[in-house]
C-alpha cells in the first residue's frame, strides 16, 4: 500500500515537471562551446537571467507596494 502511494506521488510530480520551460532545444549544441557560455556555467558564472518566466508575472499586483529591495551579491576565491 505504501509503495503504491509513493509511486503515485512520484508519477504526479513528473507530470508537473514537464510544464517548466527549458529553453530552446537548438541551444543544446552550445553546451561545451564558447558561444554564449554564461548560461551554462550555473553557479560558477555571472548572473544570467533565464529566458523563461515559469508562468509567473514579474509585475506587482495592484494591491501590493514595494517597500524593500534585497540585493544578493556573490564573491569567491579562484
VENWO-V447685 format. One record per pair of residues at least 4 apart in sequence whose ideal C-beta (glycine too) atoms are under 8 Angstrom apart, sorted by the first residue. I is the first residue (numbers start at 0). J is the second residue. If there is no record, write none. Layout:
# VENWO-V447685
I/J
I/J
This chain:
# VENWO-V447685
0/4
1/5
2/6
3/7
4/8
5/9
6/10
7/11
8/12
9/13
10/14
11/15
12/16
13/17
18/54
19/51
19/53
20/50
20/51
20/52
20/53
21/51
22/26
22/49
22/50
22/51
26/30
26/35
26/38
28/32
29/34
29/35
29/36
29/39
30/39
32/36
35/39
36/40
36/44
37/44
37/45
37/47
38/44
38/47
38/49
39/44
40/44
40/47
52/56
52/57
59/63
59/64
59/65
